[in-house]
């Protein structure tokens, strides 16, 4: 019973922190969002794919490109392994992280901070994603407005 209450408390606290992170990102308070993620990582050390994407995006926005690249790579692998996602959702989330992850690697290569591994970046065509098969929550939290069917099937 005690572990149930502990897990419920941790889950509630993490949910509140995630809401604060979304608010901070929307208000362009990136340092604050980073601080919230430090707290979340203490509560939930193993993040799911969508939370890993959030953290990577925050590092990208904070110009912490080395950390962002590592987190984008982890997110890519987690998307691949996430049984909750259908194939279109996997493509969709990969499509979302593709832009910032490629910019991150170009920056790192330009600054010679590291030698990026481009093997996890595949040629990608948004037209291969059927937006009708992507859950609304993914389209709300991770919008890909350049998708050719966004006006029809986006949020």
SULNOR-V345585 format. One record per residue. N is the residue number from 1. PHI is phi in whole degrees, -180 to 180 (* if undefined). NEAR is the number of other C-alpha atoms within 8 Angstrom. Layout:
BEGIN
N;PHI;NEAR, N;PHI;NEAR
END
This chain:
BEGIN
1;*;4, 2;-65;5, 3;-67;6, 4;-62;7, 5;-66;8, 6;-62;8, 7;-64;8, 8;-64;8, 9;-63;8, 10;-61;10, 11;-63;8, 12;-64;8, 13;-63;8, 14;-64;11, 15;-60;8, 16;-63;8, 17;-65;11, 18;-64;9, 19;-63;8, 20;-66;10, 21;-64;12, 22;-59;9, 23;-64;8, 24;-64;12, 25;-63;11, 26;-62;7, 27;-96;6, 28;61;6, 29;-102;9, 30;-68;11, 31;-61;7, 32;-65;9, 33;-61;14, 34;-61;11, 35;-62;8, 36;-63;12, 37;-68;11, 38;-60;8, 39;-66;8, 40;-64;11, 41;-64;10, 42;-76;7, 43;-81;8, 44;-125;9, 45;-68;7, 46;-112;5, 47;-80;8, 48;-79;7, 49;-56;11, 50;-65;7, 51;-75;8, 52;-66;13, 53;-63;12, 54;-58;8, 55;-64;12, 56;-62;15, 57;-63;11, 58;-64;13, 59;-63;13, 60;-60;12, 61;-65;8, 62;-85;8, 63;62;6, 64;-101;9, 65;-67;12, 66;-62;10, 67;-66;9, 68;-62;16, 69;-60;12, 70;-59;9, 71;-70;12, 72;-63;13, 73;-62;9, 74;-64;9, 75;-61;13, 76;-58;11, 77;-67;8, 78;-66;10, 79;-61;12, 80;-56;7, 81;-93;6, 82;-76;8, 83;-71;5, 84;-73;4, 85;-96;9, 86;-82;9, 87;-63;6, 88;-69;12, 89;-67;13, 90;-62;11, 91;-62;9, 92;-61;11, 93;-66;11, 94;-65;10, 95;-62;11, 96;-65;10, 97;-83;11, 98;-59;9, 99;-60;8, 100;-64;9, 101;-70;11, 102;-67;9, 103;-62;8, 104;-60;13, 105;-69;11, 106;-63;8, 107;-63;9, 108;-62;14, 109;-66;11, 110;-61;7, 111;-88;6, 112;56;7, 113;-74;8, 114;-161;7, 115;-108;7, 116;-61;7, 117;-99;5, 118;-88;5, 119;-65;5, 120;-85;7, 121;-102;7, 122;-105;5, 123;-62;4, 124;-135;5, 125;-129;6, 126;-58;9, 127;-66;7, 128;-78;5, 129;-99;10, 130;-89;8, 131;-61;10, 132;-66;6, 133;-99;8, 134;-102;12, 135;-58;8, 136;-58;8, 137;-61;6, 138;-67;11, 139;-72;12, 140;-75;8, 141;-76;6, 142;-130;8, 143;-69;8, 144;-122;9, 145;-66;6, 146;-70;5, 147;-58;8, 148;-61;7, 149;-103;8, 150;-59;12, 151;-63;6, 152;-85;5, 153;-121;8, 154;-75;10, 155;-81;6
END
